[in-house]
Amino acid sequence: MFFTLKTSEEVFKILQEFEPLGEETLPLDVSFGRILSEDILSPENLPGFSRSSMDGYAVRAKDTFGATESLPALFEVTGEVVMGQVPNLAVGSGQAIKISTGGMLPKDADGVVMVEYCSTLDDHSIEVSRAISPQENVIQHDDDFKKGSSVLEQGNMLRPQDLGVLAGLGLSRVAVYKKPKVAIISTGDEVVPVDKRPAPGQVRDINSYTLAAFCLRAGTEPIMMGLCVDDFEKLKGRIEDGLRDADTVWISGGSSVGTRDLTLKVFESFKDMELLVHGISISPGKPTIIARAGSCAIFGLPGHAASAMVVAEVFLAPFLSHLQGQKDFPKKSYFEIEAKLGRNIESASGREDYFRVKLKKMGSEWIAEPIFGKSGLISTLVEADGLLRVERNREGLYQDQNVKVMVFDSLERGFF
Amino acid sequence: MFFTLKTSEEVFKILQEFEPLGEETLPLDVSFGRILSEDILSPENLPGFSRSSMDGYAVRAKDTFGATESLPALFEVTGEVVMGQVPNLAVGSGQAIKISTGGMLPKDADGVVMVEYCSTLDDHSIEVSRAISPQENVIQHDDDFKKGSSVLEQGNMLRPQDLGVLAGLGLSRVAVYKKPKVAIISTGDEVVPVDKRPAPGQVRDINSYTLAAFCLRAGTEPIMMGLCVDDFEKLKGRIEDGLRDADTVWISGGSSVGTRDLTLKVFESFKDMELLVHGISISPGKPTIIARAGSCAIFGLPGHAASAMVVAEVFLAPFLSHLQGQKDFPKKSYFEIEAKLGRNIESASGREDYFRVKLKKMGSEWIAEPIFGKSGLISTLVEADGLLRVERNREGLYQDQNVKVMVFDSLERGFF
């Protein structure tokens, strides 16, 4: 069967046409890693009152002017600020009130002398050995956020500190994009479940596990729908289940051309299904099928685990980010580092090639070593640290050339 | 009160003395991101039988020798390999059997001709226009993994592809280190819950949310134990609860010196508690307390959110990795990128300074812009992309100097 392969740019354009999922409002403690669906403006001034940023004594700054170690200024200590309470005293001329970091500045005080520059003479008096400026060591009532000012923007992924700031502002619930649910179906008559001993000619289901973990890494929810034999009605039923329960359906074909053709036939049998992509000019990953059913994207992925993984890294990672409202599709989904290529590689012109590479540190540089070997081996996946893209119009890359490597997941392997 | 500050190297050494948590055995579908507690050797040969890595025809390679487009070799097609089954035919001289990718190689065949180089003449014969070598397009029975060979090593964090390979080998359960449970207690009389309107002098609880999300990011389980007022018995009871339910207890003090002293007194009141660290020579983060109770580490963190966050990034991230069996403590816990410093910064000699920085791309370079402003502001946390460490013996860094920035979390902000 002949069909027109799409370029990866065309595929990105097609995927971008899908709408991000709807919003939901969540409590802060379950919002980590989710993407904001609205801009956040500060609902109030923060901290809302003048606070000390140091442990020390609240004073009138001008009373310290001229104070030095050899000529300290004397202060009468008239009380202490109780944490969390409005001080019941004002600070008069020549007076000091003891205050802790975070304490509320007493009336008529305009600065805090750090405790390090104060010597206690007796219970009611201190000497100050350094002058302070007005507002020194003080956070004013709107220093952190002014009411109405921008705090976070739509499309931001919520980090620990972002959640902390939302908590500080009293925003105990936050509007985020929904988390995509991904139905994962593994097909192929030769594929058996992981806990079954394969007979000769059979292999265990790899893709369900690879793709489910891939979804977790992307902050989405995999629904492992299990194995499906190469049977039209059964596969159709399984896809219908997926469309009902999930936001996108991923079918990884068995490796055979028969399975791929069957997947295509099932796709075409749906009334509202629109075939968008039938083959992509990349290697590995060429026999990828993409269709639309309503608002749902359905992917027919290559059966071979390494090919499915490449398609997932290149297209599905940005697609899942896009469904979650991430901006700048597909750029922000990749994590690339610069490396020197370890040896020459050849690439067929007219298609985009993805080489699995291992990264090694040599001095301060990263060396990307292409992993060669038979194309059907799954062991190469475990060896690899990332993918090296060779553009469509290139016939190869030279040893020592600077390249960018799409790293699978950096922190885990401690690259840096 | 005077005490001897520890350097960060000393603190790392102390933290490394804590034992990683025990192991547990988990099904693959809940093992993503967990760290292997044992080496994995292949329990069998994989794939276990000779398979085709292409769609095409299984033949005896020598029958194709000399075949070209102008002088193709003729083959009799005697059957087809059914996926997942042992072929019931052997390949005779001049014979070909149709085979799909992943199909089992028939007896007496030693290579596969890709379908692209075969022309169908009729139902029972093809012409082959290219010679193949023996074993071409064939994966042999132990090409992927030989029985007993190394698959993954103890201390590896399980990535999607690692789980796939384990599934392929039939290892449906895997031994990993336990996930640390972290009890988080927020103290300070001035702190109110996020859903309560603070009176003047009060602030909302930020640290519970920042630290809980931080634990999630590190793949651990936070237990938010809520607020605790500055009361000896109440704080002691809360810490006892934490010690019972969690593997490590984190108390973030209110900002005041009173709260810190109270935390210390409570620590000292436990019979089996050993005070390990009372102050670290870093800024921010100096007033950090670390104690040991049995196998459990207890941290008294600074009350200020930005300081607590720095201590978490610098010490608690590697500590949580260490508890989970990650090797090479603490190196692998940081994710650093190289940048040029945007302006001069001064640092006090004798302490390690951590500056919050914003990263900006200029051409192909990253510029690290220090975020200045009053030290008590939480808004700086939201602005910052990472931390810049200035070593103890440095008095500052110059503009345009090359520096390494510890990035908070890279993927989310799409740095690359």
Interface residues (C-beta under 8 A of the other chain):
Chain A: L28 D29 F32 G33 L46 P47 G48 F49 R51 S53 D55 V82 M83 G84 Q85 V86 P87 S100 T101 G102 G103 M104 I139 D143 D144 F145 V151 L152 M157 L158 R159 P160 Q161 D162 L163 G164 V165 L166 A167 G168 L169 G170 S172 G188 D189 E190 V191 V194 D195 R197 P198 A199 P200 G201 Q202 V203 R204 D205 I206 N207 S208 Y209 T210 L211 A212 A213 F214 L216 R217 M224 D230 G254 S255 S256 V257 G258 T259 G303 H304 A305 M309 A312 Q326 D328 K331 K332 S333 Y334 F335 E336 I337 K374 S375 G376 L377 I378 S379 L381 V382 A384 F408 D409 S410 L411 E412 R413 G414 F415 F416
Chain B: L28 D29 F32 G33 L46 P47 G48 F49 R51 S53 D55 V82 M83 G84 Q85 V86 P87 S100 T101 G102 G103 M104 I139 D143 D144 F145 V151 L152 M157 L158 R159 P160 Q161 D162 L163 G164 V165 L166 A167 G168 L169 G170 S172 G188 D189 E190 V191 V194 D195 R197 P198 A199 P200 G201 Q202 V203 R204 D205 I206 N207 S208 Y209 T210 L211 A212 A213 F214 L216 R217 M224 D230 G254 S255 S256 V257 G258 T259 G303 H304 A305 M309 A312 Q326 D328 K331 K332 S333 Y334 F335 E336 I337 K374 S375 G376 L377 I378 S379 L381 V382 A384 F408 D409 S410 L411 E412 R413 G414 F415 F416
